[in-house]
Amino acid sequence: MNGLLLLIARFWQFIAELSSRRQNGGSMRSAAFVRYGGANGMGHVGWAFDLSQSEVNAGAVENPLGTPTCDPATMGYWDDSSSTPMASMQQRAYNDLKFIALPKGEAEVEAAYRTAKWVGLQPYCAFGRNCLDDTYDVLRSYGVPNLPLPSRDLLPDKWFIDLDGQIEPVATYVWPTTPPTALQRIAAHLARSAVPPLEPTWRTPGHPDWHDFQSKLAAAAPGEGSMLKGVDVSADQGTIVWSTVKASRQVSFVYARVFHSRVQGNFGDDTAFATSHDGCKGAGIPFGAYFFYMAAQDGAAQADHFIQVAEGRYGDLAPMVDVEEGSGAQGWGDSVAARIANLEACLERITAKIAEPIVYTNQDTWHEFFGDSTALSKYRLWVADAPAPPSSPAHMPAGWSTWAIHQYAIGQIPGIHGSVDLDCLNSKGLALIRRDV
């Protein structure tokens, strides 16, 4: 009986592949999904791929216990085959996806599905067999080329961001498929029941592919802890080639300036903002918007101007308000209490209209112009402290005990002419600075 089921499965796969290629113009689709607020706030990834024109397989290894290890019986593994994976991903609060299209004839549907079944039998281990390994194995089995190696720094955000492909929001995306017929559903059920799990060759100790995979892991440049790197840019950087920035794999997020006034009464809109937003969107780089705050001008009015000029180009990251020496000096005649009240009005307006913003400042500015106040410490901090190791700012503004982003140096990035500010995220990654947090 098992032999008959397997024969039916092979036949169904053959028919499904033919129909899928007809519908998709010679290519099939696979996708990686990310949940920025996954395990301990450090992120989580899952997969999806076409089984046929009417079915998509999607799944992930969850760890509901939050422990470093988890056996298969309690690890929350799920694996769905349905007409669309989006409902399952939305239910489990995944944020974004990236598509990887495969040329005709290169998708290994059966191998990917069998690997997905095998993944569900493997114990979860944060150091060695985590969600990155699981998603990597399934997508590589499907035939996806040039996947980043599974990360060993426990930061799924980085693996997802390094993956080629444009970011799409899970909340609004619809994966188009043709509804299956009753016969197709029966055949698919038989196929799924009959196909046994398959251990990938690169996971089989002693296999030539295993040796090759281990060599690549050993040769991979180690990351600098669990840190995502980024840049903040403006018209000062001139024309930026965002495809080159993306290809460098040195930039995982970007903030672009909306305005910067050096003269009271003139906002000084940044001429490169819209281009930077569109370039990052096209390259699939997580994006955020910021502006240079002016202490002598009405805070709520500045927030309104930010909203007006940005015109909805906020990206996926929380807006940022840049508060530094020039900000405070413009309001030198005001009292500390007045400066704090004005800044608070600005932050509250942005919170009400867009999302809770991030405050960018440094120790000296906060001491000299804002009296080391703790009144605004509920907001996330972007600390400017250069030069300093990325993960270790030495000079924290009073009132904050932790930071979300650290501007740690000025350096060079391929695709950006001249120097640019270099930043890094706290080890919890993009989960900390998402606009919808």
C-alpha positions in Angstrom: 0.0 0.0 0.0 2.8 2.4 0.8 4.4 1.7 -2.6 1.1 2.6 -4.3 0.8 5.8 -2.2 4.4 6.8 -3.1 3.6 6.1 -6.8 0.6 8.4 -6.6 2.7 11.0 -4.9 5.3 11.0 -7.7 2.6 11.3 -10.3 0.9 14.1 -8.4 4.2 16.0 -8.1 4.8 15.6 -11.8 1.4 17.0 -12.7 1.6 19.8 -10.1 5.0 20.9 -11.4 3.7 21.1 -15.0 0.6 23.1 -14.0 2.6 25.4 -11.7 5.2 26.2 -14.4 2.4 26.9 -16.9 0.8 29.4 -14.5 3.9 31.1 -13.2 5.6 31.7 -16.6 8.3 29.2 -16.2 9.3 30.0 -12.7 8.2 28.9 -9.2 8.2 30.9 -6.0 9.8 30.5 -2.6 9.9 32.9 0.3 11.5 33.5 3.6 9.4 35.1 6.4 10.7 37.0 9.3 9.2 37.9 12.7 11.3 40.7 14.1 10.0 40.2 17.6 10.6 36.5 17.8 12.6 34.4 20.3 13.6 36.8 23.1 13.0 39.8 20.8 15.8 38.6 18.6 13.7 37.6 15.6 12.6 34.4 13.9 12.3 33.1 10.4 10.2 30.6 8.4 9.7 29.4 4.8 7.2 28.9 2.1 7.4 27.4 -1.4 5.1 26.4 -4.2 3.9 22.8 -4.3 1.7 23.4 -7.3 -0.5 26.1 -8.9 -3.0 25.6 -6.2 -1.0 24.8 -3.1 1.8 26.4 -1.1 3.8 24.8 1.7 4.8 27.0 4.6 6.2 26.3 8.1 8.6 27.1 10.8 10.1 25.7 14.0 8.7 27.6 16.9 10.1 27.4 20.5 7.2 28.4 22.7 9.2 27.5 25.9 11.8 30.1 25.2 14.6 27.7 26.3 17.9 27.3 24.5 17.0 23.7 23.6 13.7 22.0 22.8 12.8 18.5 21.8 10.5 17.8 18.8 7.5 16.9 21.0 7.3 20.4 22.6 9.0 22.7 20.1 5.8 23.9 18.4 6.8 22.9 14.9 4.2 23.7 12.3 4.0 22.8 8.6 0.9 23.8 6.5 0.0 23.1 2.9 -2.8 25.3 1.7 -3.9 27.6 -1.0 -2.1 30.5 0.6 0.5 30.7 3.5 -0.4 34.2 4.4 -3.1 33.4 6.9 -0.8 31.2 8.9 2.0 33.7 8.8 -0.3 36.5 9.9 -1.7 34.5 12.7 1.8 33.9 14.0 2.6 37.6 13.7 5.3 37.4 11.0 6.2 40.9 9.7 7.8 40.6 6.3 8.7 38.2 3.5 11.2 38.0 0.7 10.5 36.1 -2.6 13.1 34.1 -4.4 12.0 33.2 -7.9 13.6 30.0 -9.5 14.1 29.5 -13.2 12.2 26.8 -14.9 13.3 23.3 -14.0 15.3 24.2 -10.9 12.7 23.8 -8.2 12.9 20.6 -6.3 9.4 20.5 -4.8 9.6 16.9 -3.4 13.1 17.4 -1.9 12.0 20.6 -0.2 8.8 19.0 1.2 10.7 15.9 2.4 13.3 18.2 4.1 10.5 20.2 5.8 9.2 16.9 7.2 12.7 15.9 8.4 13.1 19.4 10.0 10.1 18.7 12.2 11.8 15.7 13.7 15.0 17.5 14.7 15.5 18.9 18.2 15.7 22.7 18.4 19.0 24.0 19.7 19.8 27.7 19.7 23.5 27.0 19.2 23.5 24.6 16.3 20.0 23.9 15.0 17.9 27.0 15.2 15.3 28.5 12.9 18.0 29.8 10.6 19.2 26.3 10.0 15.7 25.0 9.4 14.7 27.6 6.9 18.1 27.3 5.1 17.7 23.6 4.7 14.2 23.8 3.3 14.9 26.6 0.9 18.2 25.1 -0.2 16.5 21.8 -0.8 14.0 23.6 -3.0 16.8 24.9 -5.1 17.2 28.5 -3.9 20.7 29.6 -4.8 23.2 31.9 -2.9 21.5 31.6 0.5 23.4 33.3 3.3 24.9 30.7 5.6 22.9 30.0 8.7 23.9 32.6 11.3 25.6 31.5 14.5 25.0 34.8 16.2 21.3 34.0 16.9 20.1 37.1 15.0 17.5 35.9 12.4 17.0 39.5 11.4 20.5 39.6 9.8 20.1 36.4 7.9 16.8 37.6 6.5 18.1 41.1 5.6 21.2 39.5 3.9 18.8 37.3 1.8 18.4 38.6 -1.8 14.9 39.9 -2.6 12.6 42.8 -1.9 10.8 43.1 1.4 7.0 42.6 1.2 4.7 43.2 4.2 2.9 40.1 5.4 0.0 42.0 6.7 -1.2 43.2 3.3 0.3 40.7 0.9 -1.8 38.1 -0.9 -0.1 35.0 -2.3 -2.0 34.4 -5.6 -3.0 30.8 -6.3 -5.8 28.9 -8.1 -8.2 27.3 -5.7 -7.6 23.5 -5.7 -10.3 21.1 -6.9 -11.6 18.3 -4.7 -9.5 15.8 -6.7 -6.4 17.9 -6.3 -6.9 18.1 -2.5 -7.3 14.3 -2.3 -4.2 13.7 -4.4 -2.2 16.2 -2.4 -3.2 14.6 0.8 -2.1 11.2 -0.5 1.2 12.7 -1.7 1.9 14.3 1.7 1.1 11.1 3.5 3.4 8.9 1.4 6.5 11.1 1.0 9.0 10.2 3.7 11.4 12.7 5.5 14.7 13.4 3.8 17.9 14.5 5.5 19.8 17.0 3.3 23.2 15.7 2.2 24.9 18.7 3.7 23.6 17.6 7.1 24.8 14.0 6.7 28.2 13.6 8.5 30.8 12.2 6.2 29.0 13.1 3.0 31.0 15.2 0.5 28.4 17.9 0.7 28.7 17.9 4.5 32.5 18.5 4.3 31.9 21.3 1.7 29.3 22.9 4.0 31.5 22.7 7.1 34.4 24.2 5.1 32.2 27.2 4.1 31.0 27.7 7.7 34.6 27.7 8.9 35.8 30.1 6.2 32.9 32.5 6.8 34.0 35.8 8.4 32.7 35.8 12.0 30.2 38.5 12.7 30.9 41.2 15.4 28.6 39.7 18.0 24.9 39.9 17.4 24.9 43.3 15.8 23.2 44.7 12.7 25.1 47.5 11.1 23.5 50.5 9.4 24.1 54.1 8.1 22.3 57.5 8.4 22.5 59.6 5.3 21.5 62.9 3.8 22.1 65.1 0.8 25.7 65.5 2.1 26.5 62.1 0.8 25.6 63.0 -2.8 24.3 60.4 -5.2 24.1 56.9 -3.5 24.0 53.7 -5.5 21.7 51.7 -3.3 22.1 48.4 -5.3 25.9 48.6 -4.5 25.2 49.3 -0.9 22.9 46.3 -0.7 25.4 44.1 -2.5 28.1 45.0 0.0 26.2 43.2 2.7 27.6 45.8 5.2 24.3 47.7 5.7 21.2 46.2 7.3 19.2 49.4 7.9 19.2 53.0 6.7 17.9 56.3 8.1 17.6 59.3 5.8 17.2 63.0 6.8 14.0 64.8 6.0 15.2 68.3 7.0 18.0 70.1 8.8 17.8 73.8 9.6 20.9 75.7 10.4 19.0 79.0 10.2 16.1 79.7 12.5 12.9 80.1 10.6 14.1 77.9 7.7 13.4 74.1 7.9 16.0 73.3 5.2 14.3 70.3 3.5 16.7 67.6 2.4 16.7 67.2 -1.4 17.9 63.6 -1.3 15.3 62.2 1.1 12.8 60.9 -1.4 15.5 59.3 -3.6 17.0 57.6 -0.6 13.7 56.2 0.5 12.9 54.9 -3.0 16.4 53.5 -3.4 16.2 51.6 -0.2 12.8 50.3 -0.9 13.9 49.0 -4.3 17.0 47.4 -2.8 15.1 45.8 0.1 16.9 47.6 2.8 14.9 48.4 6.0 14.4 52.2 6.1 13.6 54.9 8.6 13.2 58.7 8.4 14.7 61.4 10.7 15.0 65.2 11.1 17.3 67.6 12.8 15.4 69.1 15.8 15.5 72.9 16.5 15.0 73.8 20.1 14.1 77.4 19.4 11.2 76.5 17.1 7.8 75.1 18.0 8.2 71.3 18.5 4.7 70.3 17.4 5.2 72.4 14.2 8.4 70.6 13.4 6.7 67.3 13.8 4.0 68.5 11.4 6.6 69.6 8.9 8.3 66.2 9.1 5.0 64.5 8.3 4.3 66.9 5.5 7.6 66.6 3.8 8.0 62.8 4.3 4.6 62.2 2.7 4.3 58.8 4.1 7.8 57.7 3.3 8.5 56.4 6.8 9.6 52.9 5.9 9.3 50.1 8.4 11.5 51.7 11.1 10.4 54.1 13.8 11.0 57.8 13.0 14.0 59.5 14.7 14.4 63.0 16.1 18.0 64.2 16.0 18.8 66.2 19.1 22.4 67.5 19.3 24.5 70.6 20.0 23.1 72.7 17.2 19.6 71.7 18.4 20.1 73.1 21.9 22.1 76.1 20.9 19.2 77.5 18.9 17.2 77.6 22.1 19.9 78.9 24.4 17.7 81.6 25.8 15.0 79.2 27.0 15.0 77.5 30.4 15.8 73.7 30.6 12.2 73.1 31.5 11.0 74.9 28.4 13.4 73.0 26.2 12.2 69.7 27.6 8.5 70.7 27.2 9.0 71.7 23.6 10.9 68.5 22.7 8.2 66.5 24.5 5.5 68.2 22.4 7.4 67.3 19.3 7.7 63.6 20.3 4.1 63.3 21.4 2.9 64.7 18.1 4.9 62.2 16.1 3.7 59.4 18.4 0.1 60.4 17.7 0.5 60.8 14.0 3.0 58.1 13.0 4.6 56.0 15.8 6.7 56.4 18.9 9.9 58.0 17.8 13.5 57.3 18.7 15.6 60.1 20.3 19.1 60.6 18.9 21.4 62.5 21.3 24.8 62.4 23.0 25.9 62.8 26.6 27.2 66.4 26.3 24.1 67.7 24.5 21.8 66.1 27.0 23.7 67.5 30.0 24.3 71.0 28.7 20.9 71.8 27.1 18.5 69.4 28.8 19.9 69.2 32.3 20.3 65.4 32.3 16.6 65.1 32.5 14.9 61.7 32.9 11.6 63.0 31.6 11.9 61.6 28.2 13.7 58.3 29.0 10.6 56.3 28.0 11.6 56.9 24.4 14.2 54.6 22.8 17.7 56.0 22.6 20.0 56.4 19.6 23.3 57.3 21.3 26.0 59.2 19.4 29.3 58.1 20.9 32.2 57.9 18.4 34.8 56.6 18.3 33.7 53.6 20.4 33.3 49.9 19.8 29.9 49.3 18.1 28.5 47.3 21.0 29.9 49.4 23.8 29.1 53.1 23.9 31.1 54.6 26.7 29.2 57.9 27.2 25.5 57.4 27.8 23.2 60.4 28.2 21.8 60.5 31.8 18.3 59.1 32.1 18.7 56.1 29.8 20.0 52.7 31.0 20.1 51.1 27.6 20.2 52.0 23.9 18.6 50.8 20.7 21.1 52.2 18.2 24.7 53.3 18.6 26.4 55.7 16.2 29.9 54.5 16.7 32.1 55.8 13.8 32.5 57.5 10.5 33.6 55.3 7.7 33.2 54.2 4.1 30.5 51.9 2.5 30.6 50.7 -1.1 28.0 52.7 -3.2 28.3 55.8 -0.9 30.8 58.5 -2.0 33.0 59.8 0.8 32.3 59.2 4.5 29.1 58.3 6.2 27.9 57.8 9.8 28.1 54.1 10.9 25.6 52.7 13.3 24.7 49.4 14.9 21.7 48.0 16.6 21.3 46.5 20.0 21.6 42.7 20.0 17.8 42.3 19.8 17.9 43.7 16.3 15.2 45.3 14.2 12.6 44.2 16.7 13.6 47.2 18.9 13.1 49.9 16.2 10.2 48.7 14.2 7.7 51.4 13.5 4.8 49.2 14.6 6.3 48.3 18.0 
